[in-house]
Amino acid sequence: MNAEVLVVGAGPAGLATAGCLVQRGLRPQVIEKGEHLAASWRAHYDRLHLHTVKALSSLPGLPFPAACPRYVSRQTVVDYLAAYAEHHGIAPHLGEEAIAISPTDGGWQTSTATGRRYASKVVIVATGANSRPNRPTFANEESYRGRIVHSGAYRNPAPFAGQRVLVVGMGNTGAEIALDLAEHGVRTAISLRAPVNIVYRDVLGRPTQLTSIALSWLPNTWGDAIASVLRDLTVGDLSRYGISTSKVSPLRQLRQHGKTPVIDVGTLARIKSGDIAVHPGIERFTQDGVRFAGGGEGAFGAVIMATGYQAGVERLFPGRELTLDRNGMPVAVVGRGELAGVFFVGFDNKQPGGVLRTIGLQAQEVADVVARG
């Protein structure tokens, strides 16, 4: 199957780029491994809401409906992405998982798991930063009699009613899943092995997202210092609750390591009230639970691994070296040299203001380059 432009992925990054191309008079083809567009968003846990304001989270060419709240829900995002595709006339080929992208005369060939091959002059990789669950293993897991699941399989607290649950990791997903469980009466604990940066989603009615964007315009030293002071004044010292605060500022953590600070929407209050316990990292599993670093033990009926994801984009280019950062993300948006004609959208998680805002900017950049030929 031939196409001038092929977009791989029909999540926010793929749809945004396809939409921007349509706005410039091009008609890209889009393939998606899932059976629906926005498949990853459909699979997220029910409670999820954006931590970024709707005005800076919409994709180019279509704002969120005015009736939406400041922070929109998972289902609203799914509905919006479907409306975005319809608005721009984007009809993805569903159930087509890309497994290899190889150079051909005058372009690229994308092979899918169904055996189809798509030839295109341009290929835009928008498979997402969360393509594959990152699932660490621990000593004695095989002896544990409870249930271990990755956070990607978590939907709501119902299956965990009446149990004691340990959430491993306190990124944004782990913090919010722990909050979801606690709010529904599930006895919940968090295992935390390293210092973290935590900021409130709003301070005095102002979204922290807007503050981070404003601070990013300052010299790095100033922005880092102000971000740390604001964090310390609002969140404060959490050591009495078993949480060590990172010595790196929230802005620097994002800028250098691509790690978003924990945007708190209620987890801290539950920790302070004792509804959510905090423990050190796991040393090993036991039959009924885990042994923590330092010697303490706990009994848990289920363990949820909120341990992140991997992009896995390198697997699409067998035999070819990609320039990736320490998190396995493509460094460049526009491919050069041997990768001329290849673009990577949605993998930059180091920009202030959230991934959706960055996706919108990248989609427009890529569409401009492709339209110029």
N, C-alpha and C positions, 0 to 999 in steps of 0.2 A: 504494500500500500504506500503510495507516494504522497508527500505533503511538503509544502514550502517550509512550514514551521511545525514542529511537533513539541507539545508540552507534555511532560511526564509528571502526572500527579494532578488530581482535581480537588486539592484542599485549598486553603486561602492563597498560598503562593502561586499555585498553578492557575487558579481562576483569576486572580488579580492580573497576572501576566497576560493570560489569554484575553481578558477584558481590555487591557491597555492596547494590545495588538489590534483588536477589533475596532477600538476607537481611532486607530490610525489607518484603517482601511484594509487590514490583513485578516485572513481567515485561518487561524491555526487549528490543527487537530489536537485533541487532548485525549490522553489515555489515563486510566485510573485502575489500580489493582483491585479496589473494592467493588462491591456490587451497587454502591451508591456514591454520588459525589460527596465530598466532605466526610468520608468514611471514618476518619480518625476522630472528628468532632462528634459524630454520632455515637462513638464508643466510649467517650469520656464519662466520668462519673456524673450522676444526676445533679449533684449540688453545685457543680462548677459554674462560676460566673467570671467574666473577664475582670482582671485587676486594673485594666486601663479604660479610660473614659471612651464612650461610644464615638465621640467626635473625632478621636484620633485612632480609632480602631476599625473604621470602615475602609473598604477597598476603593481604589480610584474609580470614579464615575457613578457611584451610588452610595449615598449616606444611609445609615441606619434610620428606620422610621422615627419620626419625631416623638411618637408616643413611648418609645423605649426608655427605660430608666438609664441613669448615668452608667451603670455597670450592667451589661446585658448578660443573660443566662446562656448556658450551653445550648438549650433548644432554640433560643432566639438566634444564636450564631448559625446553627444549622439551617434554620428557615431563611435567614438572610443570605447565606451562601447559595442556597437553591434559587432564591429570587435574583441574585446577582448573575448566576449562569443564564437564567431565563431572560433577564434584561439585556444581556449581551449576545444572546443567541448561541451560547456555548452548550454543545451536546457531547459530553465525553463518551469515549468508547469504554464501557465498564467491564470489569473482570479481566483487564489486560495488565498484568504485572510485568514491568520491564525487568529483564534479567541480564541484558548485555547491550552496551552501546559501543559500536565499533566504527572506525572511519571507513568511508568508501570514496570512490571518485566523485568529487564535487559535493561531499557532504557526509552524512552519518546514517548508519543503519541501527535501528533499535529493535531488538528481538524481545519477544514476550513469552511468558510461560505457556501460552496457548499455541505457540509455534508461528505466530504471525511476525512479519518483519515490516517495519515502517521505515521507508527511506525519506530523508528530509535534508534540506540544506542547513537548517538550524534545528538544534534540539535544546530545549530548556528543561533542566532537571529541577523539579519542584517536589521532590519526594518527602521532604520534611526532615526536621532535626530529630524527630521522635519515631524513626522508622522501626527500630528494633529495641525491645526491652533490654536494659542492662541488669543482669541478674547475678549478683555475686553468690558464691557458695561459702558455707561455713562448716567447720568441723562438726562431725556427729549429726549432720542433718538427717541421715538415714534412720537414726534412732528416735527421732521426734515423732510423736503419735498425733500431733495436731496437723493443721493445714497451713501450707505456705503458698501464698499467691503474690504475684507482682501487682503493683498498683494499677497497671494497665487493665487488669481483669476486675478491678473494683468498680461497682456501680452504685451501691447504696448500702446502708447498715443492716438491712433485713437479714441476710444470711448469717450475721454475726451476733444476733440477739441472744442474750444469756451467756455469752462467752466473755473471756478476758482477752483483749487483742493487743498485740504489740505492733506498732508501726515503725519500721526501720527506715530512718532518714527523716530530716526535717527541712526539706526544700519546700517549695510552695505546695506541691502535691501532697507530701506527707503531712504537712501542717493542716491542710484543709480536710484531708481524709480523717485525721485524728479528731478534728473539730466535728465533723459530720457524725462520727461514731459517738462521741461524747454527748452531742446534742440529742441523740436518740437513746440515751441511757446505757450505752455499751461501755463497760469498764475498759479504759483505754490507757495505753502508755506509749511513749516514744523512746526509741533508742537513738542516741545522738553521739557520734564519735568525734566530732570536730567542732570548733567554734563556728558561730553563724552570725550573719548580719540580719537583723529583723527591723523592719520599719512598718509603721502603720499605713494602711491604704490611704487614709485621709488624716490630715492634721488641721484642726480648726476649720474644717469644711473644705480645705484645699487638697485636691488629689496629689499624692506624693509623686505620681507620674509627671505632673506639670513642674513640680519643683526639681526633679531630676533633669528634665530637659533644660530648664533655665540654668542650673548649675553646670551643665555640660558645656555651656558657652564660655565659662570662665577658664583661666589657666588651670591645668590639672591640679596643681598644688592647692590653689584656693578652693576649687570645687570639692576636692577630697576633704579638706579641713572643715568646710561648712557642712558637708554631708555627715561627717562623723559627729560634729557638735549637735546637729539636729537630731540624729539618731540617739545620742546619749541623753539629750534633754527630754525627748519624748518617750523613748522606750526604757532607758535607764539600765542599771546594773541588774542582770538576771541570774547572777551566780548562785544566789540562795535557792533558786529553783532548778539548779543543775544545768544551766545554760551558760556557756562561755561566749562572750562577744568577740567577734573577729577584730584583730588589730588593723585589718585593712578596711578602708572606708567602703561603704556600699557602692559608690560610683567606681572606685578603682577595681573592686571585685568584678563588677559588670564589664568594665572597659578592658581589663587585662585577662580575665579568666572566663568571661562569658557566663558567669553565674549570677542569676538574678537574686537579689536579696529576698528573704521571706517577706511577703506583703501580708501583714497580719490583718485578719478580718474577724478575730475573736478567739483564736487558739490561745493567745497569751492569757487572756482572762480566765480561760478554763484551766490552764496550768497553775495560775496563781490561786485559784479556788480549790485546787486539789483534784479536780475532775479528770485531769490528764497528768499522769506521772511522767517524769523524765529520768531516763537511765543512761549509763554510758554505752559505748559500742558493745557489740556481741563478741564474746570470746569463743563460745561454742554452744551447740544445742544440747539439751538434755531430753529425756523421754517426755517430760511434761512442759518443757519451755526452753529457757536459755540461761546460760551463765554469762554474766556481763564482765567486761574488763574491770579488774579490781576485786573480783571475787563474789559479788552479789548474784543471786539467782532469782528467777521469777517464773511462775507457772502461767502459761498462755495457751488458750485453745486454738488460736490462729495467729499467724505472723504475716503482715502485709509488707512487702518489700517496695518501699517508695524510693528506689535506688536509681531512677532515671532511665535514660534511653541512649541509644547510639544512632547516628545518622546512617551509617553503613553505605554511604554513597560510593565508596571505592570499589565495592563489589560489582557495580554497573560497568566498570571500565577494566576488564580483565587484561593483565599484561601491560597496563599503562599507569605510570606514576602520577598521582594527583598531589597538588600542594595543599595539605590539610593542616589545620591548627592542632593544638594539643588535645582538643575535644573531638577531633575527627571531622571537623567541618571544613568545607572548601574555603580557601582564603579569598579567592577572587570571585566576583560576580560574573565578569566577562572573561571567557577563556581566551588565552593567547597561544601563539605558536602551534604546537600539535593539537591543542584544544580549541583552535579557532572555530567558531560556529557553535560552541557549547556555552551555555549560560547556567548559572546556579542561583536560584532565587529561594529565599526563606531559610538560609543556613546561618545568617549573621545574627547571633544572639548577644552581641556586645554593645549594641546601641541603646542610648537612653530612650525611654518612651514606649518600650514594648515591641515585641516581635511583629505584631500586625502593622504597626506604624512603619517599621523598617521594610516589611514586605511591600507596602504600598509605594514607598520611594524606590525600591529596587525594581519593581515591576515597570514603573514608568521609565527608569533608566534603560532597562533591557529593551523595552518596546521601542524607545527612541533609536537605539543602536541598530536593532533589526530593521526598522522601517527605513533607515538611511541606507541599508544594504551594505 
